[in-house]
Amino acid sequence: MNELAHTDAKGAVLGSLAALYPWMRPYHLKPLRDYASRLFEAPSAKAEPIMRRRALTKLVDAIGKAGKRNGLPLSTVEQICRECEERRVLQTGPHLFLLMEPEAYYTHVFSLLGLSTHGCSSYVSYAVSTVSLVERPRKGPGWLTVDGKPINVFGLSRSRMIGYNLLTGPGAYRFELVPSEQGTESDALRLLRSLLPDTQFERPAHAIKAANLTLWPKLFGDGFAFLQIDDEDIADLVVDHLSDENSWLRARLLEDPKLATNILAEIDRLADGPWSGWLARGSDFFWLYENGRRLPLRLTAGELVNPATGSKVARFAVPDITEGLKNRRLVPNLLLMFLVLSILPGVRALGGSHQPIYYPLMRYVFCRALEAVGADADLRHALASDDLPGAWGHRVIECDDDPFQLFESEIGDIMHRFGNMPFVEACGRMGGFVCDPRWTELCARLQDQATGASDVKWAFS
């Protein structure tokens, strides 16, 4: 794509985002700090149904447990929990990368930019860990580029990486940092090797989370207490919900035979309209982890079934699901994750180039399913009146500067640089949008008025 075509494509994407999220348009020419500040502004206070307050309490408790498990001081954990409850905003975009991976690094810079405008001193980021070690050739959490050269993070063979996941385990994973090409080890690689834990881990996800706690002060200073949660923490949060006899999630999702099937039916209906391709049934509520691989499941007649073999994996009931979550044979899928992390507790979710489209559709599907069973009118009203429930907040900064070169830089200087930059300049070429066929098609549909912000399916954006 030549430069002019790329510029036109970026303009089309920004126009499409503004058409769907009209509040974004005034920020295009303002400093990026203003946009970040709006995203991390606490949602406006309002009366809430009791189940939402309980869901928020469970989420904050889960964050507190994760902080203690990661060895943070009790006073820091209490501060993180207090600010999470007050702020109700979570960065949910990044995959579980090492912090110096540009995709992660610049998203964290953006998040700190927003949090700092509100005087916050802690930062919680949900990092997706139900992803493959290799997402494309020599790219993904199992690889890292150092001085322009690919580094095999765990030193795994190709056969142990292709098709395997960050939650693969149990095993023996260490930071081997093996260059893909023989040669002299660079100073940057030696520095990184000295900073990473020289420890063996059961799962790749455990290794990266531990490493990021060590790397955080080196890259981002000590002005913000940092905690990263992932899908194992979400699994434990779901267990907490299901272990509570008064839990909404237990009563509605597992013990009501209609709601779950209605949710899945609503997702299927989206496949036939202008929003097709944005919210697919990758797996029904849970993923199966077996022999180191992530496998989809289908909910059939009250059973979670492996469609590849037809074998029954678990009853869609509290005892089986709880056991599967505890032993990590089952892991919540993206829809269930957003249900307990954002939709139920009323937390704003910030995500990447796909999330601003599929997340409002998730909320629509959920509300339609509730309406179909005649349940929870108070929750549906709360969802319809949420203040900015989700927004584009991951990979907003697009920059070619190598984070490895910024180890000696002050994070305040970096935040000042990007914070003063106009939004349209900071987001660069918007490669995650303009090179995506789904966005190309959506831009065309919006242009042709095949869909738009007035579409009933967009009512919960």
C-alpha positions as CSV (number, residue, x, y, z in Angstrom):
1,M,0.0,0.0,0.0
2,N,1.6,3.3,-1.0
3,E,1.7,6.3,1.4
4,L,-1.3,8.1,-0.1
5,A,-3.5,5.0,0.0
6,H,-2.3,4.4,3.6
7,T,-3.2,7.9,4.6
8,D,-6.6,7.6,3.0
9,A,-7.2,4.2,4.7
10,K,-6.2,5.7,8.1
11,G,-8.6,8.6,7.5
12,A,-11.4,6.2,6.7
13,V,-10.8,4.2,9.9
14,L,-10.7,7.4,12.0
15,G,-13.9,8.5,10.4
16,S,-15.5,5.1,11.0
17,L,-14.5,5.1,14.6
18,A,-15.9,8.6,15.0
19,A,-19.2,7.5,13.3
20,L,-19.6,4.7,15.9
21,Y,-18.1,6.6,18.8
22,P,-19.0,10.3,18.1
23,W,-17.4,11.4,21.4
24,M,-14.0,10.5,19.9
25,R,-14.0,13.1,17.0
26,P,-13.1,16.2,19.1
27,Y,-10.0,14.4,20.4
28,H,-8.4,13.8,17.0
29,L,-6.5,17.1,17.0
30,K,-6.0,17.4,20.7
31,P,-2.9,16.2,22.7
32,L,-3.0,12.5,23.3
33,R,-3.0,13.2,27.0
34,D,-6.6,14.5,26.7
35,Y,-7.8,11.3,25.1
36,A,-6.0,9.1,27.6
37,S,-7.5,11.2,30.5
38,R,-11.0,10.7,29.2
39,L,-10.5,6.9,29.0
40,F,-9.3,6.7,32.6
41,E,-11.8,9.0,34.0
42,A,-13.9,7.2,36.5
43,P,-17.4,6.3,35.2
44,S,-20.1,8.6,36.5
45,A,-21.8,7.4,39.7
46,K,-25.3,6.0,39.5
47,A,-27.7,3.7,41.3
48,E,-26.7,0.1,40.6
49,P,-28.4,-3.3,41.1
50,I,-27.0,-5.3,44.0
51,M,-25.6,-8.0,41.8
52,R,-23.4,-5.5,40.1
53,R,-22.0,-4.3,43.4
54,R,-21.3,-7.9,44.4
55,A,-19.6,-8.6,41.1
56,L,-17.3,-5.6,41.6
57,T,-16.5,-6.8,45.2
58,K,-15.5,-10.2,43.8
59,L,-13.4,-8.6,41.1
60,V,-11.5,-6.4,43.6
61,D,-11.0,-9.4,45.9
62,A,-9.5,-11.4,43.0
63,I,-7.2,-8.5,42.2
64,G,-6.1,-8.4,45.9
65,K,-5.4,-12.1,45.9
66,A,-3.4,-11.8,42.7
67,G,-1.3,-9.0,44.3
68,K,-0.6,-11.0,47.4
69,R,0.3,-14.1,45.3
70,N,2.7,-12.0,43.4
71,G,4.5,-10.9,46.6
72,L,3.4,-7.2,46.6
73,P,3.4,-5.5,50.0
74,L,0.1,-5.5,51.8
75,S,-0.1,-1.7,51.7
76,T,0.5,-1.7,48.0
77,V,-2.2,-4.4,47.5
78,E,-4.7,-2.3,49.5
79,Q,-3.9,0.8,47.4
80,I,-4.3,-1.1,44.2
81,C,-7.7,-2.5,45.3
82,R,-8.9,0.9,46.5
83,E,-8.0,2.7,43.3
84,C,-9.5,-0.2,41.2
85,E,-12.8,0.1,43.0
86,E,-12.9,3.9,42.6
87,R,-11.6,4.0,39.1
88,R,-13.4,1.0,37.5
89,V,-11.2,1.1,34.3
90,L,-9.0,-1.7,33.1
91,Q,-6.6,-2.0,30.3
92,T,-7.7,-5.3,28.7
93,G,-5.9,-5.1,25.3
94,P,-2.4,-6.5,25.5
95,H,-1.5,-10.1,25.2
96,L,0.9,-11.4,27.8
97,F,4.1,-10.1,26.4
98,L,7.4,-9.2,28.1
99,L,7.2,-5.5,28.9
100,M,9.7,-4.4,26.3
101,E,7.7,-5.9,23.4
102,P,6.6,-2.6,21.7
103,E,3.0,-3.7,21.5
104,A,2.9,-4.0,25.3
105,Y,5.4,-1.2,26.2
106,Y,3.6,1.6,24.4
107,T,0.2,0.5,25.6
108,H,1.5,0.8,29.2
109,V,2.9,4.2,28.4
110,F,-0.5,5.3,27.2
111,S,-2.3,3.8,30.3
112,L,0.1,5.6,32.7
113,L,-0.5,8.8,30.7
114,G,-4.2,8.5,31.4
115,L,-3.9,7.4,35.0
116,S,-1.4,10.2,35.9
117,T,-3.9,12.9,34.9
118,H,-6.1,11.7,37.7
119,G,-3.5,11.4,40.3
120,C,-3.5,7.6,40.4
121,S,-0.5,5.7,41.7
122,S,-1.4,2.1,40.7
123,Y,-2.0,0.3,37.5
124,V,-3.7,-3.0,36.9
125,S,-3.5,-4.6,33.4
126,Y,-5.4,-7.7,32.3
127,A,-3.1,-9.6,29.9
128,V,-4.6,-12.2,27.6
129,S,-2.8,-15.5,28.1
130,T,-5.1,-17.8,26.1
131,V,-2.8,-17.1,23.1
132,S,-0.2,-19.1,21.2
133,L,3.5,-18.9,21.9
134,V,3.8,-18.1,18.2
135,E,1.2,-16.0,16.5
136,R,3.0,-15.7,13.2
137,P,6.5,-16.5,12.1
138,R,8.9,-15.5,14.8
139,K,6.3,-13.3,16.4
140,G,4.3,-13.8,19.6
141,P,5.0,-14.1,23.3
142,G,7.6,-16.9,22.6
143,W,9.7,-14.5,20.5
144,L,11.3,-11.1,21.2
145,T,13.2,-8.8,18.9
146,V,16.4,-7.5,20.4
147,D,18.6,-5.2,18.3
148,G,16.6,-6.1,15.3
149,K,17.2,-9.8,15.7
150,P,14.6,-12.5,16.7
151,I,15.2,-14.1,20.1
152,N,13.6,-17.4,21.2
153,V,12.5,-16.4,24.7
154,F,12.3,-20.0,26.2
155,G,14.6,-21.7,23.7
156,L,11.8,-24.1,22.6
157,S,11.9,-26.1,19.5
158,R,9.5,-25.3,16.7
159,S,7.5,-28.4,17.5
160,R,7.0,-27.2,21.1
161,M,5.9,-23.8,20.1
162,I,3.5,-24.2,17.1
163,G,0.0,-24.8,18.4
164,Y,1.0,-24.5,22.0
165,N,-0.2,-21.8,24.4
166,L,1.1,-19.5,27.1
167,L,-1.0,-21.5,29.6
168,T,0.6,-24.8,28.4
169,G,1.8,-26.8,31.4
170,P,2.9,-28.3,33.6
171,G,6.5,-28.2,32.3
172,A,9.9,-26.6,32.8
173,Y,10.3,-23.2,31.3
174,R,13.3,-20.9,31.7
175,F,14.4,-17.7,30.0
176,E,16.9,-19.2,27.6
177,L,16.9,-16.1,25.2
178,V,18.3,-18.1,22.3
179,P,19.2,-15.9,19.2
180,S,17.7,-17.3,15.9
181,E,21.1,-16.8,14.3
182,Q,24.5,-17.6,15.6
183,G,26.7,-14.7,16.5
184,T,28.1,-12.4,19.2
185,E,25.7,-11.7,22.0
186,S,24.7,-8.0,22.0
187,D,24.9,-5.8,25.0
188,A,21.2,-5.4,25.1
189,L,20.7,-9.2,25.2
190,R,23.2,-9.5,28.0
191,L,21.4,-6.8,29.9
192,L,18.1,-8.5,29.5
193,R,19.5,-11.8,30.5
194,S,20.8,-10.2,33.7
195,L,17.4,-8.8,34.6
196,L,15.1,-11.8,34.0
197,P,14.5,-14.4,36.7
198,D,16.9,-17.3,36.6
199,T,14.2,-19.7,37.7
200,Q,12.2,-22.6,36.3
201,F,8.5,-22.1,35.8
202,E,5.6,-24.5,35.4
203,R,3.9,-22.4,32.6
204,P,5.2,-19.8,30.1
205,A,2.5,-17.4,31.5
206,H,4.0,-17.7,35.0
207,A,7.4,-16.9,33.7
208,I,6.4,-13.8,31.8
209,K,4.3,-12.4,34.7
210,A,7.2,-12.9,37.1
211,A,9.6,-11.3,34.7
212,N,7.4,-8.3,34.2
213,L,7.3,-7.6,37.9
214,T,11.1,-7.4,37.8
215,L,11.3,-5.4,34.6
216,W,8.6,-2.9,35.6
217,P,10.7,-0.5,37.7
218,K,13.6,-0.7,35.2
219,L,11.3,0.5,32.4
220,F,8.6,2.5,34.2
221,G,10.1,3.7,37.4
222,D,8.5,3.4,40.9
223,G,5.8,6.0,40.5
224,F,3.1,3.4,39.8
225,A,2.4,0.1,41.6
226,F,1.9,-2.5,38.9
227,L,-0.1,-5.7,38.8
228,Q,-0.7,-7.9,35.8
229,I,-3.6,-10.4,35.9
230,D,-4.4,-13.0,33.3
231,D,-6.8,-15.8,32.5
232,E,-5.8,-18.0,35.4
233,D,-6.8,-15.2,37.7
234,I,-10.1,-14.9,35.8
235,A,-10.6,-18.7,36.2
236,D,-10.2,-18.2,40.0
237,L,-12.7,-15.3,39.9
238,V,-15.2,-17.5,38.1
239,V,-14.7,-20.2,40.7
240,D,-15.4,-17.6,43.4
241,H,-18.7,-16.7,41.6
242,L,-19.7,-20.3,41.3
243,S,-18.9,-21.2,44.8
244,D,-21.3,-18.6,46.1
245,E,-24.9,-19.9,46.4
246,N,-26.1,-16.3,46.0
247,S,-24.0,-15.6,42.9
248,W,-25.8,-14.2,39.9
249,L,-23.4,-16.0,37.6
250,R,-24.2,-19.4,39.2
251,A,-27.9,-18.9,39.2
252,R,-28.3,-17.4,35.7
253,L,-25.6,-18.9,33.6
254,L,-25.3,-22.4,34.9
255,E,-28.5,-23.1,36.8
256,D,-30.9,-21.4,34.3
257,P,-31.1,-23.7,31.3
258,K,-32.2,-21.0,28.9
259,L,-29.8,-18.0,29.3
260,A,-26.6,-19.7,28.1
261,T,-28.3,-21.2,25.0
262,N,-29.9,-17.8,24.2
263,I,-26.5,-16.1,24.4
264,L,-25.1,-18.6,21.9
265,A,-28.1,-18.2,19.6
266,E,-27.7,-14.5,19.6
267,I,-24.1,-14.8,18.7
268,D,-25.0,-17.0,15.8
269,R,-27.6,-14.5,14.6
270,L,-24.8,-11.9,14.2
271,A,-23.2,-14.0,11.6
272,D,-25.9,-13.2,9.1
273,G,-25.8,-9.4,9.3
274,P,-23.5,-6.5,8.7
275,W,-21.6,-7.2,11.9
276,S,-20.6,-10.7,10.7
277,G,-17.1,-11.8,11.5
278,W,-16.7,-9.6,14.6
279,L,-18.1,-11.9,17.3
280,A,-17.7,-15.6,16.5
281,R,-18.3,-18.7,18.6
282,G,-14.7,-19.7,19.0
283,S,-15.6,-21.8,22.1
284,D,-18.8,-21.9,24.2
285,F,-17.9,-20.2,27.5
286,F,-14.8,-22.3,28.2
287,W,-11.7,-23.6,26.4
288,L,-10.4,-27.1,27.0
289,Y,-6.7,-27.5,27.7
290,E,-5.4,-30.9,26.8
291,N,-1.9,-32.1,26.1
292,G,-0.6,-28.6,26.0
293,R,-3.1,-27.3,23.5
294,R,-6.2,-25.1,23.6
295,L,-9.3,-26.8,22.2
296,P,-12.8,-25.4,21.5
297,L,-15.9,-26.8,23.2
298,R,-19.6,-26.8,22.3
299,L,-22.5,-26.6,24.7
300,T,-24.9,-29.5,23.8
301,A,-27.8,-30.7,25.9
302,G,-26.2,-29.5,29.2
303,E,-22.8,-30.9,28.3
304,L,-19.5,-29.3,27.1
305,V,-18.5,-31.4,24.2
306,N,-15.2,-31.6,22.2
307,P,-16.6,-31.2,18.6
308,A,-13.5,-32.8,17.1
309,T,-14.1,-36.1,18.9
310,G,-17.7,-35.9,20.1
311,S,-16.5,-36.7,23.6
312,K,-18.2,-35.2,26.7
313,V,-15.7,-33.1,28.7
314,A,-17.9,-31.8,31.5
315,R,-21.4,-31.2,32.6
316,F,-22.4,-27.6,32.3
317,A,-23.0,-27.6,36.1
318,V,-21.3,-26.1,39.1
319,P,-19.4,-29.1,40.4
320,D,-17.8,-30.1,37.0
321,I,-17.1,-26.5,35.9
322,T,-15.5,-25.6,39.3
323,E,-13.3,-28.7,39.3
324,G,-12.2,-28.0,35.7
325,L,-11.3,-24.4,36.4
326,K,-9.4,-25.3,39.5
327,N,-7.2,-27.9,37.8
328,R,-6.9,-25.6,34.7
329,R,-8.4,-28.1,32.3
330,L,-11.0,-25.5,31.6
331,V,-10.3,-21.8,31.1
332,P,-12.9,-19.1,30.6
333,N,-13.3,-17.8,27.0
334,L,-13.3,-14.2,26.0
335,L,-17.0,-13.7,26.5
336,L,-17.0,-15.1,30.0
337,M,-13.9,-13.1,30.8
338,F,-15.6,-9.9,29.9
339,L,-18.7,-10.9,31.8
340,V,-16.9,-11.2,35.1
341,L,-14.2,-8.5,34.5
342,S,-16.3,-5.8,32.9
343,I,-20.0,-6.3,32.1
344,L,-21.2,-7.5,35.5
345,P,-19.1,-5.2,37.7
346,G,-19.5,-2.2,35.5
347,V,-15.8,-1.7,34.7
348,R,-14.7,0.2,31.5
349,A,-12.6,-2.1,29.2
350,L,-9.9,-0.6,27.0
351,G,-8.8,-2.7,24.1
352,G,-7.2,-3.0,20.7
353,S,-8.4,-2.6,17.1
354,H,-11.0,-5.4,17.3
355,Q,-12.4,-4.8,20.8
356,P,-14.2,-1.5,20.1
357,I,-16.4,-3.5,17.8
358,Y,-16.9,-6.9,19.3
359,Y,-17.2,-5.7,22.9
360,P,-20.4,-3.6,22.3
361,L,-21.8,-6.6,20.4
362,M,-21.1,-8.8,23.4
363,R,-23.0,-6.5,25.6
364,Y,-25.9,-6.4,23.1
365,V,-26.0,-10.2,22.8
366,F,-26.0,-10.5,26.6
367,C,-28.8,-8.0,27.1
368,R,-30.9,-9.6,24.3
369,A,-30.5,-13.0,26.0
370,L,-31.6,-11.6,29.3
371,E,-34.6,-9.9,27.7
372,A,-35.5,-13.2,26.0
373,V,-35.8,-15.0,29.4
374,G,-37.4,-12.0,31.1
375,A,-34.7,-11.5,33.6
376,D,-32.8,-8.7,35.4
377,A,-34.5,-5.6,34.1
378,D,-32.4,-3.6,36.5
379,L,-29.1,-5.0,35.1
380,R,-30.3,-4.3,31.6
381,H,-31.1,-0.7,32.5
382,A,-27.6,-0.3,34.1
383,L,-25.9,-1.7,31.0
384,A,-27.9,0.6,28.7
385,S,-26.9,3.7,30.8
386,D,-23.2,2.8,31.3
387,D,-20.8,5.7,30.9
388,L,-18.4,4.8,28.1
389,P,-18.3,1.0,28.8
390,G,-15.4,0.4,26.4
391,A,-13.0,2.2,24.1
392,W,-9.9,1.9,21.9
393,G,-7.0,2.0,24.4
394,H,-4.4,-0.6,23.2
395,R,-1.8,0.2,20.5
396,V,-3.0,3.8,20.4
397,I,0.6,4.9,20.3
398,E,2.3,3.5,17.2
399,C,6.1,4.1,17.4
400,D,9.1,2.5,15.9
401,D,11.5,3.4,18.7
402,D,12.9,0.3,20.3
403,P,12.0,0.1,24.0
404,F,15.4,-1.5,24.7
405,Q,16.9,1.9,23.9
406,L,14.8,3.5,26.6
407,F,16.1,1.7,29.6
408,E,18.1,4.8,30.7
409,S,15.3,7.2,29.8
410,E,13.0,8.8,32.4
411,I,9.4,7.5,32.0
412,G,8.2,11.1,32.8
413,D,10.0,12.4,29.7
414,I,8.5,9.7,27.5
415,M,5.0,10.4,28.8
416,H,5.6,14.1,28.3
417,R,6.7,13.5,24.7
418,F,3.6,11.4,23.7
419,G,1.2,13.3,26.0
420,N,1.8,16.5,24.1
421,M,1.6,14.8,20.7
422,P,-1.7,15.3,18.7
423,F,-3.8,12.1,18.8
424,V,-3.7,11.7,15.0
425,E,0.1,11.8,15.0
426,A,0.6,9.5,18.0
427,C,-1.5,6.7,16.5
428,G,0.9,6.6,13.5
429,R,-0.2,4.6,10.5
430,M,-2.8,2.6,12.5
431,G,-1.4,-0.6,10.9
432,G,-3.7,-2.8,13.1
433,F,-6.7,-1.2,11.4
434,V,-5.8,-0.4,7.9
435,C,-4.2,-3.8,7.1
436,D,-7.2,-5.7,8.5
437,P,-9.8,-6.9,6.0
438,R,-12.5,-6.8,8.6
439,W,-11.9,-3.0,9.1
440,T,-11.8,-2.4,5.4
441,E,-15.2,-4.1,5.0
442,L,-16.7,-2.4,8.0
443,C,-15.6,1.0,6.7
444,A,-17.3,0.2,3.4
445,R,-20.5,-0.9,5.2
446,L,-20.6,2.3,7.2
447,Q,-20.0,4.4,4.1
448,D,-22.8,2.6,2.3
449,Q,-25.0,3.0,5.4
450,A,-25.5,-0.7,5.6
451,T,-25.0,-0.3,9.4
452,G,-24.1,2.5,11.8
453,A,-24.4,3.9,15.3
454,S,-28.2,3.9,15.0
455,D,-28.3,0.1,14.5
456,V,-30.1,-1.6,17.4
457,K,-27.1,-4.0,17.8
458,W,-24.9,-1.0,18.6
459,A,-27.2,0.2,21.4
460,F,-24.9,-0.9,24.2
461,S,-21.7,0.7,23.0
